[in-house]
């Protein structure tokens, strides 16, 4: 990869995103330590049972946590998973209306439930703890409506498997700092996992603290750079100072 140099006071340095993998892995370890100092150590635990995690993560896309949980609880008023599968899709969409895009999520949820029932004869996902992690990931992502983020959350949070979920906050912080070059969230799952140790407690804490940092400081629009504990080694801050543009803006704008 060709290095792009930053013209900084005191001399040039290459962008983090153009550095060799070993150097970017060291940068990740530094980020982990800084975020732990800022947000605390996090012990891995299953916050909810696997089917709850799976369906709620589908509901969470482009939706606040409060609305996601409200949509999940109203979905359960339709009955058990079999009853939700049999319900009119319009009724499912109405039940999850607090979630954004309920008209597209409702048929995906029903299709996912049908596929699980057909393949497993029920809705017990505990077998995912025993099979090889790549096989578990493939089984989940083969379900309709389940992508890498959803599958990774279920495997890490519920079964402590060595995978790394990349949501919009995790993606944004790492792209700005430069542990990865600009790429889509799907590609970022694989790129970041290569830089991380295969240690579920480490992966869990890094995910949770990155999420918090992305929600509080490295936000989408007008990030709060003066309050950022990562700014001294951040590519975006090196380029733009305290005027880092919105994440959706093209490089060069701001």
Beta strands, then each sheet from edge to edge (+ up, - down):
strand 1: 5-8
strand 2: 11-14
sheet 1: 1+ 2-
end
